[in-house]
Amino acid sequence: MTETRYLNGKVWKRSLPVFQGPPPADAPGPKRLFLRQGELAHFYDGDEGMRYAAFVELRPCEIRGNHWHHKKEEQIYIISGAVTLVAQDRDSGSKVSIKLEAGDLAFIATGVAHAIKTAAAGHGIEFSQTRFDAADVQPFTVM
């Protein structure tokens, strides 16, 4: 699995390794398995439970986000399609643009403004260890 960190580790991207068929017993998680029955994407296996999960439809050229959160860290897993994630550290003003495609997992820390723009239609899953609270969504235009 390759991992790239941005904005002093406040945002990261992991490209999950792909296995054709069952993986070896010592294969690290998370990972993508291409099995006879279809793909099985194992993108979260942590000590902390998830308290929020959402299906995300990625429509071409549309932008989602343009906000930040006080409490909620976010992860997004791209099932299919491609997006550009733009994240901005509100403290330093530093901004990064990250391409995400099928099999990529991204993490966004609290306080980091972010938005995604769809480059190729597809689907994703957004999840967090923190429950959704509409009052926690702070508007902030990054793209």
N, C-alpha and C positions, 0 to 999 in steps of 0.2 A: 504494500500500500504506500503510495506516495502522499506526502503531506507538505503543504506550503503554508507558511504563516505570514500574515500581513498585519500592519498597524500594531506592531509590538505584541503580537499574539492575540489581539482582540478579535481577529477574524482569521479563520483558517479554512483551507480546502483540502479534502482528502479524495483521491481517486481510488475507488475500491478495486482490489485485485479481482480478476476474473478467473474462474475455474470451469473448465469444460467437464461436466460430470462431478461426482462427489470429490470434495477436496481431501488432501492428506490429513491425517489425524492432527498434525501439528500446525495446520494452516491457521494463521492469525485471523481474528475477526476484526472488524466487519469485512464482508466480502460479497461478491456476486457469484452465484452458482448457475450455470447454464445446464439444466438437466433435461432429460427426455420429456418430462412433464411441463417444462417451461422454466423461465427464470425465477430464481429465489434470491432476492436481495436482502442480505442481513446487514442492516445499517445502524442498528443500535443494540447494545448489550451492556448496560451499565448498572452500577449499584443503586443509582437514583431512578425512581420510577418516572414515567412521563405523565404529566398532568394535562397536557394539551396536545392534540394531534389534529391536523387538517389536511384534506386533499386539496391540491392546487391545480387548476386547469391553466395551462400556459397558452394563451392566444397570441398569435403573431403580432409583433410591434407594440404590444400593450405593456404598461408599466404598473407594477404593484409596489406598495410600500411608501417610500418618501416619508419615513418617520423613524423614531427611536423609542426605546422603552427604558423606564427607570428600573423595573424589576425583572422583566422577561428576557432571558437569553433565548436565542432561536437557533434551530438547526433546520436546514432544508436539504432534502435528498431529491435529486432529479431522476425520475423514472425514465422519461423519454423527452426528446426535444433538447433545446439549448437556451440558456439565458445568459445575460450579463448581469452580474451582481456588482453594484456600486456601493461602497461603504465609506463613510467618512468619520474619522475620529473627531468628535466635537471639541475635545480639549486642545489638540494640536492643529486641527484643520486639515490634516493629511487625508488624502482621498486615494482609494484604490479601485480599479475596475478588474473584475475577475470573471473569466468565461467558465461557465458550468455546463456540463452536458451529461447525458445518461450515465449513471454510475458515480456521479460526483456528489459529495456531501460537504456542506458548508456550515460553519458555526459563526454566529454573530453575538458578541458579548453585549451586555447591557450598556446603555449610553452611546452606542455606535449607531449613527444614522445610516439607513440602508434603503435600497430599492432594487428591484429586478426588472429587467426589460427582456421580453421574450424575443429570441433570435430565430428559433424554430419551434413550432407548435409541439406541445407535449403535455406531460403531467409531472407533478411533484408531490412531495409530502413535507409539510412543515410540522415540527414538533418541538416541545419544550418541557422542561421539568417544572415550569411555573404555569399556573393556570392563566387563561386569557382574562384580562381586565381592560375594558374599553378606555377607562380613565388613565391607563398606563401608556396609551398610544399618543406620542408627542409628534405632531407634524413637523417635518424638516425636509426641505427639497434638496436632494442630492443629484437628481437628473430630471 
